[in-house]
Amino acid sequence: MISALIELKENEKTCLWLLCCIFFFDPAVSMYFLFAEIGGALFIMLAIPPAVVGFAARFVGRSYKLKHRLPVGCLGALVHLVGCYLLSFNPFIYLMAPVAFVISASVAKVKLERVHIWALDQEELGKINTNKPLN
């Protein structure tokens, strides 16, 4: 279990996901212009750009902690607000920003295997400590 916990912590890249989200900010906002060219935006279409930001953070950052995914959710909500402002959508659609936050934060979560879940639970209980050297 210690090796699973060490593997999980080594794969997590907390600073790269922020750069990746900022990099994918522009393509996600440009999707709103694609929706405008189609002739109208359905509510399901408005969920796609925040999901793109979340997938980018998931692919690069591999974060499993909620506190690391909260800024991803904020960027997803910001993508939604900027896209709605640029296309001057109905003010009712601005109220979908919390939904965009939840979509991008939940999509950014990495699916853990059982061994990793058990290792995280054992670390939380204090039974595993990766800071001390192993003999």
Secondary structure, DSSP 8 states (H G I E B T S, - for coil): -HHHHHHHHHH--TTHHHHHHHHTHHHHHHHHHHHHHHT---TTGGGHHHHHHHHHHHHHH---SHHHHHHHHHHHHHHHHHHHHHTT--HHHHTTHHHHHHHHHHHT-----HHHHHHHHHHHHTS--SSS---
